[in-house]
Amino acid sequence: MEMNIPNFKNGVIRESSSRSIGAGTCIGNLYRDAIREGGTSAGTGRVVGNTKDGVIYESSISSPGSGAVIGNVKDSWVYKSSTRGPGTGKKIGRVKDFTIFGMEREKDENIVAAWHFLVKKIF
């Protein structure tokens, strides 16, 4: 079975069978701390979540900090939590466990949120 590898370029997240950044099928994008599903360019598509100050929200609204809290990130650790505040809840892994190639310079919470909403649910 061939595994698709997520990658990130110019705000767009794709899945590809190769390690080439910018190659493959578009699965969504990141624009102004909001994760969108299906849009082929940054800022387009259906909003599925957003982030603010280390906290990850499930929401159809792109405004950072709106919606239901599902998790957070602090000091490279990922937590499952329904309360605001980085470092609260149950530790479920490290940010490096949810790496998307090409996304290394983005905020940790955006990397984890993109993985959760577009690659595989972790919360």
TAZILIN-V339746 format. One line per field, one symbol per residue. ss: DSSP state (@ for helix, = for strand, . for the rest). burial: # if it has 24 or more other C-alpha atoms within 12 Angstrom, else .. Layout:
ss->???
burial->???
//
This chain:
ss->....=====..=====........=======..====........=======..====.........=======..====.........=====@@@@..=......@@@@@@@@@@@@....
burial->....#####.######....###.###################################..#.####.######.######..######..#..#..####.#..##############..##
//
